[in-house]
């Protein structure tokens, strides 16, 4: 019986964790229960994998129902995500978990079965007490902050019989209240988490608390190091304003703020919303735009490929979806490996013609099919977005043309290993657009929430045609005031985010002047790349 309401809701490698010696090259395994689908542990394991990927580049997920004795022996860290109390977990799993030979993090359900197997608390110093509906226990008391639990406060209550280390408590928020342990660890490296925080990502701060607690599980000893990323969004050959881009790049250089910039290499406007109907303008035919991009590179910017046309059907580039039909993340009818491959290579050819080969991918509106991401992984080492998390194992065959009800995840930091294969740069603080209610204060508030994670990376997006300088600088100054230091994406990718040029013939000398600074530009638009209502969130 699944007790959690189905709602929309781990590179510190220490030489030891809780006294358990481990090699320099770590590996982790995440066990989950259930048989597949959005209502069991598969998607939760994938959400956890994306978090654990911050700490470990080698992560495997496995169904605990297939467990055989000794299966976890090849791993340095073990997770179990329990979702189904009725799951008949193999006894060999309980035996190996209780052996105390490696750190184990047990999350939520079936802890009763483990303590029944142990005949009580055993060497843990705590044992199962009861399942609680949690009414009133609406906060996590951690690091002198009360982090909200806004939805479904149920949890597993434990009795403390020994001297475990308790890192966080469930609380009513009232003074002098008797609190319940939330995350605690035994001396043998076994840790227990009383709920499944990943379920509530986007609703409250539980996932952020877990992200920081993983430092304790992995024993990183990491000090606070808050970093920030910003990204110019939706740069395309027709609507970009080169003079404004140069002006803002200068402002950022003066403030020592590196940046990334997402490029849509081919502008299309079938219905004539901003350009003459039927317009299709590749950036290789827009010399002013190429000059602007070269200026951004010279200013220390990191180039990102943001789809090929960022539109589908009659929609206009920068506003329409490309690999799905909209907010429900339903794949386009043409979705298949040949179609997605041709689409990506069509756009890449525009970069290659200029000697550019970006290694960072950003999916238009953060939405594509499960199979499409496998295609993206063939061409790019990193993705920069709020990833979709699908209810299928990471090693499943790519699935095209099928709606799988994915969920969206706003990571609080960089992850070098993910359920989608690529390393992931986060986007978690939204974008500035007063017309859409996305004020600078809202962006700063999101970054403030992230500060509970000791090495959070706050990232926001910036549409240069829609945002006043004052609003951009307000966000930059606001994040600095919170203790964030702006860094380049190279901090995580290890270089400028691009492979070596294809050749020395960079092109860009086409005299086509289809795009002009004098063209009328949109003042605002409903680009929901990073808004919770448009990123694929449930």
N, C-alpha and C positions, 0 to 999 in steps of 0.2 A: 504494500500500500504506500503510495507516494504521498508524503505529508506536506511537501512544499507546494504552495500555490504556483501554478504554471503561468508566470507573468513574463512580460517583456523585461524582460527582467524579471624566473625565477631567473662588468660580468664578474660578480664576485665569486671567485672560486677559492675559498680558504682551504688550507691543508687539513683542517679538522673541523668537524661539526659535532658539538656536544661530546667531544672527546673521542669521536670515532675517526680513526685515520682513514684517509682516502687519497687516491692518486690525483695528480694535477689535472688530468683530463677526466672531468666528471661526466656522469650520465644519469639520467633520471627516468623513471617509469611511472606512468599514471594509470592506475587500475580504476575501472568504473564498472558499475553493474547495469543491467538492462540489455535489451536485445536490439537497440537501435531506434532512431526516431527522436523527435523534438522533446518528448516527454520523459526521457531517461538520461543516464549518465553520459552518453556519447557527446552531446553538445557541451555539457558541463566540463568534461575532460578536455575538450578542445579549447574552451575558454581558459581553463587553468593552464593548459600547455602554452598559450600565448603569453601568460603572465610568467610562468616558469622559464620561458625562453629568454628572459632578461638575465637569468642566473646561469643557465646551462644551455649549450648549443646542441646537445644530444639528448633528445627527449622522445620517448616511445609511449604510446597509449595502448592498453590492452584490456579486454573484457575479463573481469575477475572470474566469470563463470568458466573460463577456459584454463584457470590456473592449475599448475602442477607443481609438486614439491620442488623447491630449489629454483623456480622460475625467476625470482627476483635477485638471485645471487650475483648476476652480472651487472647490477646497477648500484650506484653510490647513494642515490636518494629514491625513496619510494613514496608515492602518494596513493591514497584511496579516496575516491569520491563516492559516498554512499547516498543513494537516492531511494532505494526500494527496500523497505524493512522486510518484505517477504522473500527477498533474494536468498537462495540456498547457497551461500558461499562455501567453496571447498574447504574442508578442515585444514588442508595443507597450507592455505593462505594464512589462517590464524596462527598456525604453528610457526611459520617463517616470519610473520610480522612480530610475534612476541619473542623472537630469538634475540633481539637487541643487538644485531650485528651491523646495522646501518640506520641512519635517520629515517623515520617514517612519519608522514603527516596523514592522519586519519581525519577525514572531513565528514561530519554529520552522521548519517544513518549507519545502523548495524554495529555501533559501538557496544550495545548491550550484548550482542552475540560474542564479541571479542572478550568482554569481561566475564561472561558466562563460561567461555572456554578456559579463561584463566582461573576461574573459581573465585573471582573478586578482583581486587585491584592489582594483584600480583606485584611486580616490581615497578609499576607505574606510579603509584602514590595517589591514584584517583580511579574512580570507577563509575559506571553508568548509574544514574539515579532514576531519571524519568524523562519522558518527552513532555515538553511544555508548550502550550499554545502561545505563551510569551506575552500575554496581554499586559501592556504597560511597560514592558522592558524594551523601550524604544530607542535606546542609545548604546553605543559601545564606548566604554571608558578606557581610553588608550592615549598615551603620551600627553596627559593632562588636557585632553580634549574630549568633548562629548560628541561623537559622530553619530548622525541619525540613522535609525532603521525605520524607514518610512512605510514599508509594506511587509506584511506577513512576519510578525515578530517571533514565530515559533523557533524553538531551539532544543538541543539535547542538554539536559541538566546533569551535572556530575557531582559526586560526593568526593571531597578531597580527604584522603586517608593518610597521606604522607606529606612530602615536602617538594612537590613539583614547582617549577617556575611558572608563575601565572603572569602573562604579558598583558592581557586585556580582559575586561569584565563586561557583562551585560548589565545595564543600569536603567533605572527609571528616570534618572536625571536629578532625582531629589537628594538632598544632603542627608548623610548618615543612613543611607539605605543599604541593606544587605544585598550585595551584588553576586551575580552568578559568573563563574569562570567562562570566558569566551574562547581564549587561546591559551593553552598551557602545555608544558613539555616536561617529560620525566627525565631523570638523569641518564637514562640509556638512549636518549635521542628520539624517543617516541613522543610525538606532539598530537594534540587533538584540537579540532576547531568545531565549535558547537553548531554551526550553520553552514549553508552553502552560499557564500557572499556573491559568487559570480552571477547567480540568478538575478540579482537586483541591480546590476550595472546600469547606470543611467537614472536610477530612481533615488539612490541615496549614496552614502559613503562607505558602505560595507566592503566593496571590492577594493577601494583605496586602502583601507585598513589591512586587508589581506595582503595587498601588494607590498606594504612595508613589513608586515610580519614575516614574509618569506625571507627577508634578510636574516631574521632570527633562526629560521629553519635551516637555511643554507650556511649560517655562521659566517657571514661576510665581514662583520665588524666595520661596515661602511659608515663613514661620516656623512653629514648632510652636504649635499652637492646639488643644488637646484639649478637646472638649466632650462633655457627657453629656445624655441624655434619659431620663426615666422616664415610664411610662404605667400608670395604673390600668387594670386589665383586667376585662372582662366585667361591667360595671355594668348591672344590669337591674332592672325595677320590682318584682320579687318578692323576690329574694335579697339585694339590697343592704342594707347596714346603715348608715343615715344618720349615726348617732352616731359610729360608727367612722370613716366617711369624713371627718366634720368634725374629729375628733381628729387623724387622720393629716395632713389638709391643714394644720392648725395647726402640727404638728411640722415639716412641710416649709417652711412660711413662716418659721418661726423659724430655719431653716438656709439660707434663701435658695435653695430648690430649687423651680423651676417644674416643671410637670408637664402631661401630657396625660391624658385619660381616655376610654376606649372605652365607648360606650353602646350597649346592645342595646335598642332602643325598645319591642319587644314580647316579653313573656315567654310562653313556651308550655311546657306540661308535659302532653302527651297521656296518658302512662301513670301520672301521679301519683307521680313520684319524690320531689319536694320539696313539691308543692302538691297539692290535690285533683285527681284525674284529670280531664283535659279543660280545665284552667285555661288561659285566654288573657288576659293582662293587659297592655294597652297603657299606656305611661307617662303618657298624658294622663288616665288614670283612677287614678293613684297619686300623690296630692298630696305625700306625704312624700318620695317619690323625686324629684319635681320640685324640691322645696325643697332637697334634698341637691345636685342638679345645679347649681342657682343658687348655692349656697354654694361649690361647687368653682369655678365661673366667677368668683365674687367674690374667691376666693383666688388668682386668676391662672391657673387651669387652662384648657386648650384642649380643646374638645369634639371628639370623633372618632366617626363613625358606624361601629359594629362589627357590620355585617350588619343584618338586620331582626329575625330571631328567633334567629339563631345555633343553629339546629337543623333537622332534617329528619325526617319520618316520626314515629316514636314517641319520638325522643330529646328531651331537655330542653334548654332554652335555656342557652347557655354551655358545654355539654358536647358537643352534637352538631354535626355539620357542617351546612352550609346549601346550598351550591352544588355540592357533590360528595358522593360516597358514602363517603369515608374516606381513609386514608393513601395509596392508590394514585392519588388525584386523578381518579378516574373521574367524569365529570359525571352529575348526577341524570338520570333518564329524561325529565323534563319540560323539560330544558335547551333553550332557544330564546330569541331576542331578546324576543319579547313576554312570556314568562314571567319572565326576569331583570329586564326593565324594570318590570313590575308589582310584582315583589318589592321592588326598590329604592324605588319610589315609595310603596309601602305603608308602609315604614319612615320615609321622609322626611316623609310627611304628619304623623307624630307629632312630629317636630322642628318642622315648619312651624307646627303648631297652637300652639306655644309661642313663635313668633317667632324660632326658631333655624334656621340653614341651614348646617350644617357643610360645610367644603370638604375635609376629610381623611377618607379611607375606609380601613378596615381589614377585610380579608376574613376571615370566620370560619375559623379554623384555616389561614389563608393558602392557601386552596385553592378554585379555581373553574376553569371552562373558559376556553379562549382567547377565545371570544366574550363571556363574562360580563365580562371585563376591559374590553372595548370599551364595554359598557354602563356600567360604573362610570366610565369616562373621560368619559362624557357629562355626569355629574352632579358629579364631584369633580376638583379640580385636583391633589390629592396623594394618595398612598397611603402607609400607614405599616405596613410588614410586611417579611417576607422574600419577595420577589417570586418567582413561578414564571416560569421562562424556557422558552419553547416553541421547538421546532425548526422554526419557520416565520419568514420575514422579517417585520420590523416593519410593513411596508406590505401584508401579506397580508390578504385579506378575513377578517373574523371567523369563527371556526369554532366552532360550537355542537354539543353532544351527542357529541363525538368525543374519545376518549382519545388524547392526543398525546405521552405520556411526557415531561412537562416535568421540569425540574430546579429546585431551590430555591437561592436566592442570598442570603447574608447580607452585605449591603453594609457596608463600613467607614465610609462617610460618606454625606452627602446627595447625591442626583443630581437635576439639574434636567431631564434628558432620559433617557428610558428606552425599552426595547423595547415597553413596555405603554402608552406615551403620557403617563401622568401623571408629575409629579415624585415622587420617592420619598424618604421619611424612613426611616432604617435601623432595624432591630431585629436585634441581633447578639450580645447577651450573655445571652439566655435569661430565665428567670423564677425567682423564689424559691419553693420548695416542698420542704421537707425530706421529706415523704412520698413525693415523686417523685425524691428524691436530688439535687434542685436546691438546694444549700446556698449561703449567701452567698459562701463561699470560691470556689465554682465560677463564680459570676457575675463576681466580681472577677477571677478568673484569665482569663476570656474577655476582659474589658476590658484586662487587662495585655497580652495578645497583640496587641491593636489598636494599642498605643502605638507600634509601628514605623511606623504611618502618621501623618505629621506633623500632619494635621488630622482625625484620627479622631473619629467621633461614636459613643460607646458608648451603647447603649440597652438597658434591661431592663424587664421587665413585672412588675407587682405586683398580686396578687389579695388584696384587703383582707380577705376572709373566711377566708383560709387562712394568713396570715403574721403572726407576732408583730412588734410594733414594733421589738424589738431586732434582728431579722434585717433588716428594712428599713433601719434606721439604720446597721447594719453595712455594707451595700452602699453606701449614700450616702457614709459616711465613708471606705470603702475606695476608691471611685472618686476622691474628692477627694484622698486621699493619693497616688494615682497621677498627679495633676496635672490631672485633669479638672475643668472648670467646668460646672455644670448650667445649661442654657439652656432656654427655652421653645421649643416647636415654631415659634413666631413668628420665631425666628432664621432659619428656612429658608423659611417660607411668606410672610413679610413682613407678616403681620397676625395677628389672633387666630384665624385658621383658619376663620372663618365669614363668609359673605356677610351684607349688611345684613338685618335682620329683615324678614319678609314684610310685617308690619304691626304696629301698636301693641297689638293685642289678643292678649296673650300667653297667655290662658287659664290653665290650671293651677289653677282654682278648683273643680274637681270634688271633691265630698265623698266620693267612693267611697273606702272605707278597706280595700279588699281586701288590700292589702299592709300589713303591720304590722311594727314593730320587734320585736314579741314572737314572730313566727313562728320556728320552728326553722330554723336555717341550717346548710348543709353545712359541715363543718370542713375538708374537702379534696376535691379532685376531679381527675380526669385531664383537665385542660385542656391540650392539647398545642400551643396556638397557636404557641409559640415554642421548643418542644423539637425537637431534630433528628429525633426519631422521629415527630413529628406535624405538621411544617410542610410536608410534601410532598417532603422530600428523598428522593433515591434511596438 
